[in-house]
Amino acid sequence: MEEILFDDIATLERRISDDYGPWSEALDVPQPMITAFAEMTGDRQWIHVDTDRAVAESPFGTTIAHGFLVLSLSAIIKNSADYAIVGHASALNYGLEKVRFVSPVPSGSRIHGRTRIARVAREKGGTMLTVQVAIHIVGAERPALCFDWMLLYRG
């Protein structure tokens, strides 16, 4: 794994690519996880928690994960890069842009993700990295979720 100093703008810029990196490890999204997320957030819509009704009425034939659950899991599965950014005192989640919930994630699915660096800029006493993230159900060509993640690395 290549280690890149957080303030080595030139090396980070060479990593900007139209191609996504390798897939992360797959992660299961079972119904108990979906139900726990519903309880934690108060979002108990039947499409997420009522398996009998979802089988009978949902176009997906089962319950589906909350979009925000899948988004929160991206903190785990985005770490698929073949590089590590080092030498910083802190890395701050600066925000998300272009969040799109493209496809549903049925209960019991396995998801994985991959990333690519889209932008690098010296900013606010550090380096701002914009990483494009795509989360897919394993085996699916179309993503379930995609977004740009802005991370500020400070010395």
DSSP file (Angstrom, degrees, kcal/mol; ACC not computed):
  #  RESIDUE AA STRUCTURE BP1 BP2  ACC     N-H-->O    O-->H-N    N-H-->O    O-->H-N    TCO  KAPPA ALPHA  PHI   PSI    X-CA   Y-CA   Z-CA
    1    1 A M              0   0    0      0, 0.0     2,-0.3     0, 0.0    82,-0.2   0.000 360.0 360.0 360.0 129.2    0.0    0.0    0.0
    2    2 A E  E     -a   83   0A   0     80,-1.7    82,-2.7     1,-0.0     2,-0.5  -0.601 360.0-146.4 -77.7 132.1    1.4    3.4   -1.0
    3    3 A E  E     -a   84   0A   0     -2,-0.3     2,-0.5    80,-0.2    82,-0.2  -0.877  15.8-169.3 -98.7 129.5    1.6    6.0    1.7
    4    4 A I  E     -a   85   0A   0     80,-3.1    82,-2.6    -2,-0.5     2,-0.1  -0.977  24.1-120.7-122.8 126.6    1.0    9.6    0.6
    5    5 A L  E >   -a   86   0A   0     -2,-0.5     3,-2.2    80,-0.2    82,-0.2  -0.425  24.7-124.6 -63.9 137.9    1.7   12.6    2.7
    6    6 A F  T 3  S+     0   0    0     80,-2.5   147,-0.1     1,-0.3    -1,-0.1   0.747 109.7  45.8 -57.6 -26.5   -1.5   14.6    3.2
    7    7 A D  T 3  S+     0   0    0      1,-0.1     2,-1.6   115,-0.0    -1,-0.3   0.243  78.7 107.8-104.3  13.0    0.1   17.8    1.9
    8    8 A D    <>  +     0   0    0     -3,-2.2     4,-2.3     1,-0.2     5,-0.2  -0.621  43.3 172.5 -88.3  78.0    1.8   16.2   -1.1
    9    9 A I  H  > S+     0   0    0     -2,-1.6     4,-3.0     1,-0.2    -1,-0.2   0.877  70.4  54.8 -57.8 -43.4   -0.6   17.8   -3.6
   10   10 A A  H  > S+     0   0    0      1,-0.2     4,-1.6     2,-0.2    -1,-0.2   0.917 110.6  44.7 -60.9 -44.9    1.3   16.6   -6.7
   11   11 A T  H  > S+     0   0    0      2,-0.2     4,-0.6     1,-0.2    -1,-0.2   0.916 114.5  49.0 -66.8 -42.0    1.2   13.0   -5.7
   12   12 A L  H >< S+     0   0    0     -4,-2.3     3,-1.2     1,-0.2     4,-0.3   0.905 108.3  53.9 -63.5 -40.6   -2.5   13.2   -4.7
   13   13 A E  H >< S+     0   0    0     -4,-3.0     3,-1.5     1,-0.3    -1,-0.2   0.850 100.8  59.9 -62.8 -33.1   -3.3   14.9   -8.0
   14   14 A R  H 3< S+     0   0    0     -4,-1.6    -1,-0.3     1,-0.3    -2,-0.2   0.723  99.1  60.1 -66.0 -18.6   -1.7   12.0   -9.9
   15   15 A R  T << S+     0   0    0     -3,-1.2   102,-0.6    -4,-0.6    -1,-0.3   0.542  75.5 114.4 -85.0  -8.0   -4.3    9.8   -8.2
   16   16 A I  B <   +b  117   0B   0     -3,-1.5     2,-0.3    -4,-0.3   102,-0.2  -0.457  47.0 163.7 -63.7 132.8   -7.2   11.7   -9.8
   17   17 A S        -     0   0    0    100,-1.8    -2,-0.1    -2,-0.2    -3,-0.0  -0.994  54.2-139.9-153.3 152.2   -8.9    9.2  -12.1
   18   18 A D  S    S+     0   0    0     -2,-0.3     2,-0.4     2,-0.1    -1,-0.1   0.567  89.6  82.1 -83.2 -12.3  -12.0    8.5  -14.0
   19   19 A D  S    S-     0   0    0     -3,-0.0     2,-0.1     1,-0.0    -2,-0.1  -0.771  80.3-127.7 -98.6 137.4  -11.6    4.8  -13.0
   20   20 A Y        -     0   0    0     -2,-0.4    96,-0.2     1,-0.1     3,-0.1  -0.469  25.0-122.5 -76.4 152.9  -12.7    3.5   -9.6
   21   21 A G        -     0   0    0     94,-3.2    -1,-0.1     1,-0.2    60,-0.1   0.062  50.7 -47.8 -79.1-164.9  -10.3    1.6   -7.4
   22   22 A P        -     0   0    0      0, 0.0    93,-0.4     0, 0.0    -1,-0.2  -0.194  64.0 -96.6 -68.5 159.4  -10.7   -1.9   -6.1
   23   23 A W        -     0   0    0     91,-0.1    91,-0.2    -3,-0.1     3,-0.1  -0.460  36.2-126.2 -72.2 145.8  -13.9   -3.2   -4.4
   24   24 A S        -     0   0    0     89,-2.4    56,-0.1    53,-0.2    -1,-0.1  -0.262  43.1 -74.4 -75.9 173.6  -14.1   -3.2   -0.6
   25   25 A E        -     0   0    0     54,-0.2    88,-0.2     1,-0.1    -1,-0.2  -0.430  60.1-102.8 -63.2 148.7  -14.9   -6.3    1.4
   26   26 A A        -     0   0    0     86,-0.1     2,-0.4    -2,-0.1    86,-0.2  -0.467  33.4-155.9 -77.3 150.5  -18.6   -7.1    1.2
   27   27 A L  E     -C  111   0B   0     84,-2.6    84,-2.7    -2,-0.1     2,-0.2  -0.995  13.6-126.6-130.2 130.9  -20.9   -6.3    4.1
   28   28 A D  E     -C  110   0B   0     -2,-0.4    82,-0.2    82,-0.2    81,-0.1  -0.502  11.3-161.0 -75.9 144.5  -24.2   -8.0    4.9
   29   29 A V  E     +C  109   0B   0     80,-2.5    79,-2.9    -2,-0.2    80,-0.6  -0.722  23.8 178.8-123.2  78.4  -27.3   -5.9    5.4
   30   30 A P    >>  -     0   0    0      0, 0.0     4,-1.8     0, 0.0     3,-0.7  -0.333  42.2-105.9 -81.5 163.2  -29.7   -8.2    7.3
   31   31 A Q  H 3> S+     0   0    0      1,-0.2     4,-3.0     2,-0.2     5,-0.3   0.869 117.3  59.5 -57.1 -40.5  -33.2   -7.4    8.5
   32   32 A P  H 3> S+     0   0    0      0, 0.0     4,-2.3     0, 0.0    -1,-0.2   0.879 106.0  49.3 -58.9 -34.5  -32.1   -7.0   12.2
   33   33 A M  H <> S+     0   0    0     -3,-0.7     4,-2.2     2,-0.2    -2,-0.2   0.925 112.3  47.5 -66.2 -44.0  -29.7   -4.2   11.2
   34   34 A I  H  X S+     0   0    0     -4,-1.8     4,-2.2     2,-0.2    -1,-0.2   0.915 113.2  48.4 -62.7 -44.0  -32.4   -2.5    9.2
   35   35 A T  H  X S+     0   0    0     -4,-3.0     4,-2.2     2,-0.2    -1,-0.2   0.905 110.4  50.7 -64.7 -42.2  -34.9   -2.8   12.1
   36   36 A A  H  X S+     0   0    0     -4,-2.3     4,-2.4    -5,-0.3    -1,-0.2   0.893 110.2  50.2 -62.8 -39.4  -32.3   -1.5   14.6
   37   37 A F  H  X S+     0   0    0     -4,-2.2     4,-2.4     2,-0.2     6,-0.4   0.899 108.5  52.7 -65.0 -40.3  -31.7    1.5   12.3
   38   38 A A  H  X S+     0   0    0     -4,-2.2     4,-1.9     1,-0.2     5,-0.5   0.913 111.8  45.7 -60.4 -43.4  -35.4    2.1   12.1
   39   39 A E  H  < S+     0   0    0     -4,-2.2    -2,-0.2     1,-0.2    -1,-0.2   0.907 113.0  49.9 -66.5 -41.8  -35.7    2.1   15.9
   40   40 A M  H  < S+     0   0    0     -4,-2.4    -2,-0.2     1,-0.2    -1,-0.2   0.878 122.6  31.1 -65.7 -38.2  -32.6    4.3   16.3
   41   41 A T  H  < S-     0   0    0     -4,-2.4    -1,-0.2    -5,-0.1    -2,-0.2   0.614 101.1-123.1 -97.9 -14.3  -33.9    6.9   13.8
   42   42 A G     <  +     0   0    0     -4,-1.9     2,-1.4    -5,-0.2    -3,-0.2   0.520  70.0 131.9  81.1   4.3  -37.6    6.6   14.3
   43   43 A D        +     0   0    0     -5,-0.5    -1,-0.2    -6,-0.4    -2,-0.1  -0.694  19.3 156.8 -91.5  86.2  -38.0    5.9   10.6
   44   44 A R        +     0   0    0     -2,-1.4    -1,-0.1    -3,-0.1     5,-0.1  -0.102   9.7 159.5-104.8  33.9  -40.3    2.8   10.9
   45   45 A Q    >>  -     0   0    0      1,-0.1     3,-2.2     3,-0.1     4,-1.4  -0.275  50.8-119.3 -57.3 143.7  -42.0    2.9    7.5
   46   46 A W  H 3> S+     0   0    0      1,-0.3     4,-2.0     2,-0.2     8,-0.3   0.795 109.6  69.3 -58.9 -30.3  -43.4   -0.5    6.6
   47   47 A I  H 34 S+     0   0    0      1,-0.2    17,-2.3     2,-0.2    -1,-0.3   0.724 110.3  35.7 -61.9 -19.2  -41.2   -0.8    3.5
   48   48 A H  H <4 S+     0   0    0     -3,-2.2    -1,-0.2    15,-0.2    -2,-0.2   0.760 132.9  19.2-100.9 -31.8  -38.2   -1.1    6.0
   49   49 A V  H  < S+     0   0    0     -4,-1.4     2,-1.1     1,-0.1    -3,-0.2   0.627  99.9  79.3-122.5 -16.7  -39.7   -3.1    8.9
   50   50 A D     X  +     0   0    0     -4,-2.0     4,-2.7    -5,-0.2     5,-0.2  -0.754  49.6 178.2-101.4  91.2  -42.9   -5.0    8.0
   51   51 A T  H  > S+     0   0    0     -2,-1.1     4,-2.3     1,-0.2    -1,-0.2   0.879  78.1  51.3 -63.5 -39.5  -41.7   -8.0    6.2
   52   52 A D  H  > S+     0   0    0      2,-0.2     4,-1.9     1,-0.2    -1,-0.2   0.944 114.0  43.4 -63.7 -47.0  -45.2   -9.5    5.6
   53   53 A R  H  >>S+     0   0    0      1,-0.2     4,-3.4     2,-0.2     5,-0.6   0.894 111.9  54.4 -65.5 -39.3  -46.5   -6.3    4.1
   54   54 A A  H  X5S+     0   0    0     -4,-2.7     4,-1.5    -8,-0.3     7,-0.5   0.904 108.2  49.3 -62.4 -40.6  -43.4   -5.8    2.0
   55   55 A V  H  <5S+     0   0    0     -4,-2.3    -1,-0.2    -5,-0.2    -2,-0.2   0.909 119.7  38.5 -62.2 -41.2  -43.8   -9.3    0.6
   56   56 A A  H  <5S+     0   0    0     -4,-1.9    -2,-0.2    -5,-0.2    -1,-0.2   0.855 134.0  15.8 -79.2 -36.5  -47.4   -8.6   -0.3
   57   57 A E  H  <5S+     0   0    0     -4,-3.4    -3,-0.2    -5,-0.1    -2,-0.2   0.666  95.5  96.6-117.8 -21.6  -47.3   -5.0   -1.4
   58   58 A S    ><< -     0   0    0     -4,-1.5     3,-1.0    -5,-0.6     5,-0.0  -0.485  65.6-137.7 -78.1 141.6  -43.8   -3.9   -2.2
   59   59 A P  T 3  S+     0   0    0      0, 0.0    -1,-0.1     0, 0.0    -4,-0.0   0.644 106.3  58.2 -67.3 -11.6  -42.5   -3.9   -5.7
   60   60 A F  T 3  S-     0   0    0      2,-0.3    -5,-0.1    -6,-0.1     3,-0.1   0.568 103.3-130.9 -94.9 -11.0  -39.3   -5.3   -4.3
   61   61 A G  S <  S+     0   0    0     -3,-1.0     2,-0.3    -7,-0.5    -6,-0.1   0.522  80.9  40.9  76.0   5.0  -40.9   -8.4   -2.7
   62   62 A T  S    S-     0   0    0     -8,-0.2    -2,-0.3   -15,-0.1    -1,-0.1  -0.951  99.1 -70.7-163.4 174.7  -39.1   -7.8    0.6
   63   63 A T        -     0   0    0     -2,-0.3    44,-2.7   -15,-0.1     2,-0.3  -0.368  46.8-145.1 -71.4 160.7  -38.2   -5.0    3.0
   64   64 A I  B     -G  106   0C   0    -17,-2.3     2,-0.1    42,-0.3     3,-0.1  -0.933  17.2-104.3-128.2 153.6  -35.4   -2.6    1.9
   65   65 A A        -     0   0    0     40,-3.2    40,-0.4    -2,-0.3     2,-0.1  -0.415  42.4-101.1 -70.8 148.2  -32.7   -0.8    3.8
   66   66 A H     >  -     0   0    0      1,-0.1     4,-2.0    -2,-0.1     3,-0.2  -0.433  25.2-127.3 -62.9 142.3  -33.0    2.9    4.5
   67   67 A G  H  > S+     0   0    0      1,-0.2     4,-2.4     2,-0.2    -1,-0.1   0.898 112.3  53.1 -58.1 -39.9  -30.9    5.0    2.2
   68   68 A F  H  > S+     0   0    0      2,-0.2     4,-2.2     1,-0.2    -1,-0.2   0.786 104.4  55.8 -70.3 -25.5  -29.4    6.7    5.2
   69   69 A L  H  > S+     0   0    0     -3,-0.2     4,-2.0     2,-0.2    -1,-0.2   0.949 109.7  45.2 -65.9 -48.3  -28.4    3.3    6.6
   70   70 A V  H  X S+     0   0    0     -4,-2.0     4,-0.8     1,-0.2    -2,-0.2   0.911 112.4  52.4 -61.5 -41.3  -26.5    2.5    3.5
   71   71 A L  H >< S+     0   0    0     -4,-2.4     3,-0.8     1,-0.2     4,-0.3   0.915 108.9  49.5 -60.0 -43.2  -25.0    5.9    3.5
   72   72 A S  H >< S+     0   0    0     -4,-2.2     3,-1.2     1,-0.2     4,-0.3   0.840 105.4  57.8 -67.3 -31.3  -23.8    5.4    7.1
   73   73 A L  H >X S+     0   0    0     -4,-2.0     4,-2.0     1,-0.2     3,-1.6   0.689  86.0  80.2 -70.8 -16.9  -22.3    2.0    6.2
   74   74 A S  H <X S+     0   0    0     -3,-0.8     4,-2.0    -4,-0.8    -1,-0.2   0.770  78.2  69.6 -62.8 -23.2  -20.1    3.8    3.6
   75   75 A A  H <4 S+     0   0    0     -3,-1.2    -1,-0.3    -4,-0.3    -2,-0.2   0.824 108.6  36.9 -61.3 -29.8  -17.8    4.8    6.4
   76   76 A I  H X4 S+     0   0    0     -3,-1.6     3,-0.7    -4,-0.3    -2,-0.2   0.903 122.6  39.4 -85.4 -48.3  -16.9    1.1    6.7
   77   77 A I  H 3< S+     0   0    0     -4,-2.0    36,-0.5     1,-0.2   -53,-0.2   0.539  97.5  74.1 -90.2  -5.3  -16.9    0.0    3.1
   78   78 A K  T 3< S+     0   0    0     -4,-2.0     2,-2.7    -5,-0.2     3,-0.4   0.696  71.5  92.8 -75.3 -16.6  -15.4    3.0    1.4
   79   79 A N    <   +     0   0    0     -3,-0.7    -1,-0.2     1,-0.2   -54,-0.2  -0.324  48.1 112.8 -79.2  62.4  -11.9    2.1    2.7
   80   80 A S        +     0   0    0     -2,-2.7    -1,-0.2   -56,-0.1    -2,-0.1   0.408  39.7 124.8-110.5  -0.1  -10.9    0.1   -0.4
   81   81 A A        -     0   0    0     -3,-0.4    35,-0.0     1,-0.1   -58,-0.0  -0.161  61.3-136.1 -66.0 154.8   -8.1    2.3   -1.7
   82   82 A D  S    S+     0   0    0    -81,-0.1   -80,-1.7     2,-0.0     2,-0.3   0.054  85.4  63.7 -96.9  24.3   -4.7    0.9   -2.4
   83   83 A Y  E     -a    2   0A   0    -82,-0.2     2,-0.4   -79,-0.0   -80,-0.2  -0.944  67.1-147.0-139.5 161.1   -3.1    4.0   -0.7
   84   84 A A  E     -a    3   0A   0    -82,-2.7   -80,-3.1    -2,-0.3     2,-0.6  -0.999  14.9-136.2-130.7 134.3   -3.1    5.6    2.7
   85   85 A I  E     +a    4   0A   0     -2,-0.4     2,-0.2   -82,-0.2   -80,-0.2  -0.806  37.5 175.2 -90.5 124.7   -3.0    9.3    3.5
   86   86 A V  E     +a    5   0A   0    -82,-2.6   -80,-2.5    -2,-0.6     3,-0.1  -0.729  40.5  51.0-127.1 169.3   -0.4    9.8    6.2
   87   87 A G  S    S+     0   0    0      1,-0.3     2,-0.3    -2,-0.2    -1,-0.1   0.492  74.5 124.7  84.9   5.5    1.2   12.6    8.2
   88   88 A H        -     0   0    0     -3,-0.1    -1,-0.3     1,-0.1    67,-0.3  -0.657  56.9-145.3 -98.1 154.4   -1.9   14.5    9.2
   89   89 A A  S    S+     0   0    0     65,-2.8     2,-0.3     1,-0.3    66,-0.2   0.797  83.9   1.6 -83.3 -31.8   -3.0   15.5   12.7
   90   90 A S  E     -D  154   0B   0     64,-1.6    64,-2.6     2,-0.0     2,-0.5  -0.994  54.2-149.7-153.7 153.6   -6.7   15.1   11.8
   91   91 A A  E     -D  153   0B   0     -2,-0.3     2,-0.4    62,-0.2    62,-0.2  -0.988  24.2-161.4-125.0 118.6   -9.0   14.1    9.0
   92   92 A L  E     -D  152   0B   0     60,-3.1    60,-2.6    -2,-0.5     2,-1.0  -0.847  23.4-126.4-107.8 135.1  -12.3   15.8    9.1
   93   93 A N  E     -D  151   0B   0     -2,-0.4    58,-0.2    58,-0.2     3,-0.1  -0.693  32.2-179.3 -72.9 105.2  -15.5   14.8    7.4
   94   94 A Y  E     -     0   0B   0     56,-2.2     2,-0.3    -2,-1.0    57,-0.2   0.724  47.0 -76.4 -87.0 -23.4  -16.2   18.1    5.6
   95   95 A G  E     -D  150   0B   0     55,-1.2    55,-3.1    -3,-0.1     2,-0.4  -0.843  37.3 -93.2 150.3 175.0  -19.4   17.1    3.9
   96   96 A L  E     -D  149   0B   0     -2,-0.3     2,-0.3    53,-0.2    53,-0.2  -0.927  28.0-171.2-123.0 146.4  -21.1   15.2    1.1
   97   97 A E  E     +D  148   0B   0     51,-2.5    51,-3.0    -2,-0.4    -2,-0.0  -0.949  64.8  15.8-131.9 155.3  -22.2   16.4   -2.3
   98   98 A K  E    S-     0   0B   0     -2,-0.3     2,-0.4    49,-0.2    -1,-0.1   0.830  72.3-176.5  56.8  38.6  -24.4   14.8   -5.0
   99   99 A V  E     +     0   0B   0     48,-0.1     2,-0.4    -3,-0.1    48,-0.2  -0.545   3.9 179.0 -69.9 125.1  -25.8   12.1   -2.8
  100  100 A R  E     -D  146   0B   0     46,-2.4    46,-1.8    -2,-0.4     2,-1.1  -0.990  28.2-153.5-133.7 125.3  -28.0    9.9   -4.9
  101  101 A F  E     +D  145   0B   0     -2,-0.4    44,-0.2    44,-0.2    43,-0.1  -0.816  29.1 169.3 -93.6  95.2  -30.0    6.8   -3.8
  102  102 A V        +     0   0    0     -2,-1.1    42,-0.2    42,-0.9    -1,-0.2   0.884  56.0  12.7 -83.1 -43.4  -30.0    5.1   -7.1
  103  103 A S  S    S-     0   0    0     41,-1.1    -1,-0.2    39,-0.0     2,-0.0  -0.981  80.2-105.0-138.4 146.4  -31.2    1.6   -6.4
  104  104 A P        -     0   0    0      0, 0.0   -38,-0.1     0, 0.0    41,-0.1  -0.333  22.7-139.0 -69.2 153.7  -32.9   -0.1   -3.4
  105  105 A V        -     0   0    0    -40,-0.4   -40,-3.2    39,-0.1     3,-0.1  -0.908  21.9-144.8-113.2 100.1  -31.0   -2.4   -1.1
  106  106 A P  B >   -G   64   0C   0      0, 0.0     3,-1.9     0, 0.0   -42,-0.3  -0.285  31.4 -88.6 -64.5 148.4  -33.2   -5.4   -0.3
  107  107 A S  T 3  S+     0   0    0    -44,-2.7     3,-0.1     1,-0.3   -79,-0.0  -0.275 116.0  29.5 -52.9 137.6  -32.9   -7.0    3.2
  108  108 A G  T 3  S+     0   0    0    -79,-2.9    -1,-0.3     1,-0.3   -44,-0.0   0.408  90.0 138.1  88.9  -2.2  -30.3   -9.7    3.2
  109  109 A S  E <   -C   29   0B   0     -3,-1.9   -80,-2.5   -80,-0.6     2,-0.5  -0.268  49.4-134.9 -70.3 160.5  -28.2   -8.1    0.5
  110  110 A R  E     -C   28   0B   0    -82,-0.2    28,-3.2    28,-0.2     2,-0.3  -0.979  25.8-167.9-113.2 132.6  -24.4   -7.9    0.5
  111  111 A I  E     +CE  27 137B   0    -84,-2.7   -84,-2.6    -2,-0.5     2,-0.3  -0.869  12.0 173.0-120.6 154.1  -23.0   -4.5   -0.4
  112  112 A H  E     - E   0 136B   0     24,-2.4    24,-3.1    -2,-0.3     2,-0.3  -0.948  11.4-156.0-148.6 168.8  -19.5   -3.3   -1.3
  113  113 A G  E     - E   0 135B   0    -36,-0.5   -89,-2.4    -2,-0.3     2,-0.3  -0.896   8.0-161.4-144.0 170.5  -18.0   -0.1   -2.6
  114  114 A R  E     - E   0 134B   0     20,-1.8    20,-2.3    -2,-0.3     2,-0.3  -0.974  12.0-153.3-152.1 162.4  -15.2    1.5   -4.4
  115  115 A T  E     - E   0 133B   0    -93,-0.4   -94,-3.2    -2,-0.3     2,-0.3  -0.822   9.2-166.6-134.9 166.8  -13.8    5.0   -4.7
  116  116 A R  E     - E   0 132B   0     16,-1.6    16,-3.0    -2,-0.3     2,-0.4  -0.962  31.8-112.9-152.3 145.4  -11.8    7.4   -6.9
  117  117 A I  E     +bE  16 131B   0   -102,-0.6  -100,-1.8    -2,-0.3    14,-0.2  -0.666  34.1 172.8 -78.9 128.8  -10.2   10.7   -6.1
  118  118 A A  E     +     0   0B   0     12,-3.2     2,-0.3    -2,-0.4    13,-0.2   0.769  61.2  10.5-105.0 -37.2  -12.0   13.4   -8.0
  119  119 A R  E     - E   0 130B   0     11,-1.5    11,-2.5     2,-0.0     2,-0.4  -0.994  51.3-168.4-147.5 149.6  -10.4   16.7   -6.7
  120  120 A V  E     + E   0 129B   0     -2,-0.3     2,-0.3     9,-0.2     9,-0.2  -0.997  18.1 166.2-136.1 133.0   -7.4   17.8   -4.6
  121  121 A A  E     - E   0 128B   0      7,-2.0     7,-3.4    -2,-0.4     2,-0.5  -0.993  38.8-123.0-149.7 141.3   -7.0   21.3   -3.3
  122  122 A R  E     + E   0 127B   0     -2,-0.3     2,-0.3     5,-0.2     5,-0.2  -0.738  55.3 151.9 -77.9 126.0   -4.8   23.1   -0.7
  123  123 A E  E >   - E   0 126B   0      3,-2.6     3,-2.0    -2,-0.5    -2,-0.1  -0.991  44.6  -0.6-161.1 144.5   -7.4   24.7    1.6
  124  124 A K  T 3  S-     0   0    0     -2,-0.3     3,-0.1     1,-0.3    -1,-0.1   0.804 126.8 -46.9  45.5  46.4   -8.1   25.9    5.1
  125  125 A G  T 3  S+     0   0    0      1,-0.3    30,-0.9    29,-0.1    -1,-0.3   0.702 130.6  39.4  74.9  18.8   -4.8   25.0    6.5
  126  126 A G  E <  S-EF 123 154B   0     -3,-2.0    -3,-2.6    28,-0.2     2,-0.5  -0.799  95.0 -65.0-163.7-154.3   -4.8   21.5    5.0
  127  127 A T  E     -EF 122 153B   0     26,-2.8    26,-3.0    -5,-0.2     2,-0.6  -0.979  33.7-150.5-122.0 125.5   -5.7   19.5    2.0
  128  128 A M  E     -EF 121 152B   0     -7,-3.4    -7,-2.0    -2,-0.5     2,-0.5  -0.853  15.1-170.0 -96.4 122.8   -9.2   19.0    0.8
  129  129 A L  E     -EF 120 151B   0     22,-3.0    22,-2.9    -2,-0.6     2,-0.6  -0.948   9.6-158.2-112.8 129.2   -9.8   15.7   -0.9
  130  130 A T  E     -EF 119 150B   0    -11,-2.5   -12,-3.2    -2,-0.5   -11,-1.5  -0.947  14.3-171.7-107.7 118.2  -13.0   15.0   -2.8
  131  131 A V  E     -EF 117 149B   0     18,-3.0    18,-3.2    -2,-0.6     2,-0.5  -0.932  16.7-140.7-113.1 125.4  -13.5   11.2   -3.1
  132  132 A Q  E     -EF 116 148B   0    -16,-3.0   -16,-1.6    -2,-0.5     2,-0.4  -0.741  22.0-162.7 -85.5 131.6  -16.3    9.8   -5.3
  133  133 A V  E     -EF 115 147B   0     14,-3.2    14,-2.0    -2,-0.5     2,-0.4  -0.940  11.5-172.1-119.4 135.1  -17.9    6.8   -3.7
  134  134 A A  E     -EF 114 146B   0    -20,-2.3   -20,-1.8    -2,-0.4     2,-0.5  -0.990   4.9-165.7-127.5 122.4  -20.1    4.1   -5.3
  135  135 A I  E     +EF 113 145B   0     10,-3.1     9,-3.1    -2,-0.4    10,-1.8  -0.928  14.6 179.0-108.5 128.6  -21.9    1.5   -3.2
  136  136 A H  E     -E  112   0B   0    -24,-3.1   -24,-2.4    -2,-0.5     2,-0.4  -0.898  36.2-110.9-124.9 152.6  -23.3   -1.5   -5.0
  137  137 A I  E >   -E  111   0B   0      5,-0.5     3,-2.8    -2,-0.3   -26,-0.3  -0.700  61.3 -89.9 -70.0 136.1  -25.1   -4.7   -4.1
  138  138 A V  T 3  S+     0   0    0    -28,-3.2   -28,-0.2    -2,-0.4    -1,-0.1  -0.288 115.2  15.1 -54.4 127.1  -22.6   -7.4   -4.8
  139  139 A G  T 3  S+     0   0    0      1,-0.3     2,-0.4     2,-0.0    -1,-0.3   0.268  97.9 120.5  91.4 -10.1  -23.0   -8.5   -8.4
  140  140 A A    <   -     0   0    0     -3,-2.8    -1,-0.3     1,-0.1     4,-0.1  -0.713  49.9-158.6 -91.0 136.1  -25.1   -5.4   -9.5
  141  141 A E  S    S+     0   0    0     -2,-0.4    -1,-0.1    -3,-0.1    -2,-0.0   0.884  78.1  68.4 -76.5 -39.9  -23.8   -3.2  -12.2
  142  142 A R  S    S-     0   0    0      1,-0.1    -5,-0.5     2,-0.0    -2,-0.1  -0.632  90.6-117.5 -83.2 135.7  -25.9   -0.2  -11.2
  143  143 A P        -     0   0    0      0, 0.0    -7,-0.3     0, 0.0     3,-0.1  -0.300   7.7-150.3 -69.2 155.6  -25.0    1.4   -7.9
  144  144 A A  S    S+     0   0    0     -9,-3.1   -41,-1.1     1,-0.4   -42,-0.9   0.758  85.8   7.7 -85.9 -32.6  -27.3    1.6   -4.9
  145  145 A L  E     +DF 101 135B   0    -10,-1.8   -10,-3.1   -44,-0.2    -1,-0.4  -0.995  63.9 178.1-150.6 140.1  -25.7    4.8   -3.7
  146  146 A C  E     +DF 100 134B   0    -46,-1.8   -46,-2.4    -2,-0.3     2,-0.3  -0.994  14.3 146.5-144.2 149.3  -23.2    7.3   -5.1
  147  147 A F  E     - F   0 133B   0    -14,-2.0   -14,-3.2    -2,-0.3     2,-0.5  -0.983  44.7-106.2-168.1 164.8  -21.9   10.5   -3.7
  148  148 A D  E     -DF  97 132B   0    -51,-3.0   -51,-2.5    -2,-0.3     2,-0.5  -0.920  32.1-157.1-102.4 128.5  -18.9   12.8   -3.4
  149  149 A W  E     -DF  96 131B   0    -18,-3.2   -18,-3.0    -2,-0.5     2,-0.5  -0.930   1.9-153.7-111.6 121.8  -17.2   12.8    0.0
  150  150 A M  E     -DF  95 130B   0    -55,-3.1   -56,-2.2    -2,-0.5   -55,-1.2  -0.845  14.4-176.7 -99.4 124.8  -15.1   15.8    1.0
  151  151 A L  E     -DF  93 129B   0    -22,-2.9   -22,-3.0    -2,-0.5     2,-0.6  -0.979  14.0-152.7-124.8 129.8  -12.4   15.2    3.5
  152  152 A L  E     -DF  92 128B   0    -60,-2.6   -60,-3.1    -2,-0.4     2,-0.5  -0.906   8.1-163.3-106.7 116.2  -10.1   17.8    5.0
  153  153 A Y  E     -DF  91 127B   0    -26,-3.0   -26,-2.8    -2,-0.6     2,-0.4  -0.875  11.6-168.3 -99.3 125.2   -6.7   16.6    6.2
  154  154 A R  E      DF  90 126B   0    -64,-2.6   -65,-2.8    -2,-0.5   -64,-1.6  -0.894 360.0 360.0-119.1 144.6   -4.9   19.0    8.5
  155  155 A G              0   0    0    -30,-0.9   -29,-0.1    -2,-0.4    -1,-0.1   0.447 360.0 360.0 -79.3 360.0   -1.3   19.1    9.7
